[in-house]
Amino acid sequence: MTDSKYFTTTKKGEIFELKAELNSDKKEKKKEAVKKVIASMTVGKDVSALFPDVVNCMQTDNLELKKLVYLYLMNYAKSQPDMAIMAVNTFVKDCEDPNPLIRALAVRTMGCIRVDKITEYLCEPLRKCLKDEDPYVRKTAAVCVAKLHDINAQLVEDQGFLDTLKDLISDSNPMVVANAVAALSEIAESHPNSNLLDLNPQSINKLLTALNECTEWGQIFILDCLANYTPRDDRESQSICERVTPRLSHANSAVVLSAVKVLMKFMEMLPKDLDYYGTLLKKLAPPLVTLLSAEPELQYVALRNINLIVQKRPEILKHEMKVFFVKYNDPIYVKLEKLDIMIRLASQANIAQVLAELKEYATEVDVDFVRKAVRAIGRCAIKVEQSAERCVSTLLDLIQTKVNYVVQEAIVVIKDIFRKYPNKYESVIATLCENLDSLDEPEARAAMIWIVGEYAERIDNADELLESFLEGFHDESTQVQLQLLTAIVKLFLKKPTETQELVQQVLSLATQDSDNPDLRDRGYIYWRLLSTDPVAAKEVVLAEKPLISEETDLIEPTLLEELICHIGTLASVYHKPPSAFVEGSRGVMHKRLPARTGSGEGTECPDVGNAAGGSAPEAAPSIIPSQGDLLGDLLNLDLAPPTTTGPTPSTSGMQMGGMDLLGGGLESLLGGDIGGSPAMGAGFGAAPAVMPASLNAPVGGGLGDLFDLGGGVGMPMGAYIPPKTVWLPAMKAKGLEISGTFARRAGVIQMELVLTNKAMSVMTDFAIQFNRNSFGLAPAGPLQVLTPLGPNQTIEVSLPLSTVGPVMKMDPLNNLQVAVKNNIDVFYFSCQYPISMLFVEDGKMERQVFLATWKDIPNDNESQFQIQDCHLNSEAASNKLQGSNIFTIAKRTVEGQDMLYMSIKLSNGIWVLAELKVQAGNPNYTISLKCRAPEVSQCVFQCYEAVLKN
Amino acid sequence: MIGGLFIYNHKGEVLISRVYRDDIGRNAVDAFRVNVIHARQQVRSPVTNIARTSFFHVKRSNIWLAAVTKQNVNAAMVFEFLYKMCDVMTAYFGKISEENIKNNFVLIYELLDEILDFGYPQNSETGALKTFITQTGIKSQSKEEQSQITSQVTGQIGWRREGIKYRRNELFLDVLESVNLLMSPQGQVLSAHVSGRVVMKSYLSGMPECKFGMNDKIVIDKQGKGGEGATGQSIAIDDCTFHQCVRLSKFDAERSISFIPPDGECELMRYRTTKDIILPFRVIPLVREVGRTKLEVKVVIKSNFKPSLLAQKIEVRIPTPLNTSGVQVICMKGKAKYKASENAIVWKIKRMAGMKESQISAEIELLPTNDKKKWARPPISMNFEVPFAPSGLKVRYLKVFEPKLNYSDHDVIKWVRYIGRSGIYETRC
């Protein structure tokens, strides 16, 4: 029997003929006709006109014919909903058929027909099938619930199918369990917060039991579902891992990868000193290596995943370098991925082997692969310092091959090597210069020009070389133009006598003949610098550059964690979170690795402790979500780079010039401003303000002397400082975490910041700015982060604040919106400061004045608050409050109740008067606040509460 | 999950199109054709994202199989499924070709309906499928038969049906290994590994419980401690994977391989070893460039196994530059030919005993070219077949127990065969 003839009927009037055949009495003819219809449908022809005729063939005892008709129905029912109803009766009847295969077929097909009216009729048969005696029907019905949910979620919930589905998780047949798990997982994805799967130790145990018995596909569904569970503790985590590890020997790679996902995730919770942790690490390597002997498409998926695993846990595969060596016949996509992993695994121990391989690859045919291999050699040089010399000589060998794209790629990486090891390999410059003419790609040209400019003093004919590039200046890409401009200025600063003309020429080309604003602006800045202050120009343009970091292409840690939770899936292949390629809400929920839960967790997270501890004014870290207007506001304020670090380091040498220049230029401008700012002693501008928060006493000492005159004599206790809270979590700021608090020390308001670098790359160029706020708070100096902040480093910084900045009323009043910039990006967050920071030291009012003012302020402006659970006596309270510049002016005792009268002066001159009632033995205080600006009362009350309770 | 599955011929015409999910439209069929099949340059990845739709594809001869989805599916599973789909089709109608697919399109639709439900792969063991998806028209099944089918499709032992009977209980074990090597021109082993498979063909009655034993180092060492002297050599297995009939948790705990095999042929296990591999051949290349228009190549091969054994189907492939104009070859043994279309000299030897040596020398004339790029010098590759396992693996036993039927382990006739083949066996020159 050959069916291929059905594909060839393309006559006119075909539909008409088919119609006749479909209505034929002969069974064989009918079947032939339906086959023709399906073939036409496959090819994309519209055969919907035959709908009634095809549906008429549905009533048949021939299973093959029935299946064909169903196939047709699934395709066209949606376009002919009214006619589709004709089929309902047959479906309902089939769902009662004694043959389980037919029952399952009916319920399976019915679920695929997306017509509302049919769905209504589906409910009853589905309910029966979910409880069918035959497991084959039940497993089909389980999937059907997911189908129905996709069409009409509400209906599924109303009909209680979800509960029935949950019951199927305890079914005796493992395949039913697996399909129920798959259906529930899918439904749960569109209800992120519902506890549909309700994973708990009991249900997990059921799943693990079913795991041993079901088909390979079912094992995948179950493992993927398990991966969403978070074990309660390390014990449970270990016992699940123990039961999942046998899956690593499964022949199906998807089972293996899903098992790896579960293990990688749950391993996070195991203590590293546990023996089992080491055993598990060892067990993971062989199956991963085995995946590389699968078919090439699977190898590709495996390699993309291994790339993630190697970044997360390099120790697993560190001895397996050889298996990633490229085979001559590997498909190109496998080759490129292997190369990536080779670089990641390169270390001092294996570098010789790796280099020999890379050199071999650089002679292959595929251009992309060769380029990547050459680039890899450069990355090895930067990563493994001991190998740098060998890498450079390998690169030189490759340049000698004169293969155009190899040379260009080599020059680009050599530039990076120069950036990493300055003044070490300059002897090769001569060889590089020989190849100047063959460079036709912008990146290579720019790299070469950078090298010439950077080492102009060692290249005798640097001027000639650069001049030759200048001839076609306007035809170059912007990248090359910018680089050429900077290089010639560098050359001029190094050899001013011979190159005056050249620099004139390039400056006028850049400023007068170019339409590119970047180029023009850079040109002007150079021009002005050179004409006004050549010494400064030299300092700016020829400043020492920071070294480039080792690994630049690592995936950002928070993303990496998310991707680890998606091992095996498309997200892990694309190296993107699902939200980047999945439409709608389905499956875009962010997944996270579980946190380690040891026994002594209380001490590890001070934040949690604090949260439980008191009612300190700690707003949860609020990130400013929309960057519309606010962004504009902040950007107007122009972020200033730090004054002491000099020119901005930037990871890619290409953008250097522009950044440097802006940094340098603004630096001097800002320096002047700070000197003139009235609130700050000049001492602050000069002395670096980096100091650990705990060492504030000595620093405060000097300044304290100055402010002592103000009268804060013999403060009994220090001012109240709220505990540090996280203002900017790392995941929102590309790895930068900022926590902090505010303090007033010896009359100076300080923002105490703790910056933690949780990213993999070094952070530099920190700067800070505030948005306008209620009390005109503004940084009184730049943010002093002197050294670049390495990965996992933490630095504590005190930023002195002034109150002379621009004012805008905020809601809440003490809200402060902050922008922090580093070399990576600008981040925004908002925090709330305790208003007690603004209570000045001369806030003690004369008694008479107090009385007069109290009377003077209208009663409407008085607000009353209760402070509960405070066990201080009035004396102690008074002392404590004085530490925060809340001064007690008088005290009176009426019927065992102490009345304290107090005054506060805010930095902007607003006075707040208070009356505090303390009754011996009663922990609840009453406080009345009077102020001409009643808005502040709430904040002041919060401060009372905070001060008294800490 | 999988949203749709398409099969195309080499021209990009659709042969099979089955859509499982509403989010995949007919335009997806065309998107793949335009962006992948008809793409100008070579395909750079087996996963392609076109307009937020992901396409997974595999190619079998000139047929494209593509799975489509808009969700974050398990990518490894999709590929495993596509391979499985190919296996199932091959089991039903032989080679996957345009002709065969067109001839069996009704069957393929039926299979697709069964093994993929709403995009979720279902039981796809050919043994089970063949019991109820047939092309001989529908047989009238008795009630018992029906429930037997469903219990097999969903059952714990989905790969074997009850009630199989053979007059003669017989089983064949093939240990098939492919030995892979990458050697530097100086004879240094850059990488070498053996990937092996144990293929079992069984014709056993009932539901036989089998136990397989080999000279696995971990097992032998364990027994050695118990006092029993380990006989012969043991090998260190880096990793192994098993057919789904093998009880994995038992292997994990006791390292014993026990299972109820599917009827007929199955791949029982795959394994990989890297230690103490017997490299059956050593290739010693010598390439000399004589001026710009001539190359002299001399290659020596040495066989390195017992003299009593014979290697077969030996083929040495020596690549030649693209601008080769003529080749003269002299070889001591076998036949050698320059194949211009393949840019290689192919040297074939029918048989070669162990501990022997043979040599070929060739003079290659080159056309002068302006191409600055040096010849990439692809490695010299080799093919062969030897009657032993280069990993050193030995089958120690395969015990069969069938408690319900009256035959014992001794009644089963067992055959074991070892074949070592070359995988990617390359020497750089």
Interface residues (C-beta under 8 A of the other chain):
Chain A: M1 T2 D3 S4 Y6 F7 K35 I38 A39 T42 V43 G44 D61 N62 L63 E64 K67 L68 Y70 L71 N75 P98 N99 P100 L101 R108 G111 C112 R114 D134 P135 Y136 V137 K139 T140 V143 C144 A146 K147 D150 N173 P174 M175 V176 N179 A182 E186 N212 E213 C214 T215 E216 W217 I220 F221 D224 R243 T245 P246 R247 S249 H250 A251 N252 S253 A254 V256 L257 S258 P286 P287 V289 T290 S293 E295 P296 E297 L298 Y300 V301 A302 K322 V323 F325 K327 Y328 N329 I332 Y333 Q353 A356 E357 E360 T363 E364 V365 T401 K402 V403 N404 H566 G568 T569 L570 A571 S572 V573 Y574 P578 F581 V582 E583 R586 G587
Chain B: M1 E13 V14 L15 I16 S17 V19 Y20 R21 D22 D23 R26 V29 Q42 R44 S45 P46 V47 N49 R52 S54 F56 H57 V58 T69 K70 Q71 N72 V73 N74 A75 A76 M77 F79 E80 F81 L82 Y83 E99 K102 N103 N104 F105 V106 Y109 E110 D113 D117 F118 Y120 P121 Q122 N123 S124 E125 F132 Q135 G137 I138 Q141 K143 Q146 S147 I149 T150 S151 V153 T154 G155 Q156 G158 L182 S184 L190 S191 H193 S195 D238 D239 C240 T241 F242 H243 Q244 R247 L248 S249 F251 D252 E267 M269 R270 R272 K372 K373 K374 A376 R377 P378 P379 S381 I424 E426 R428
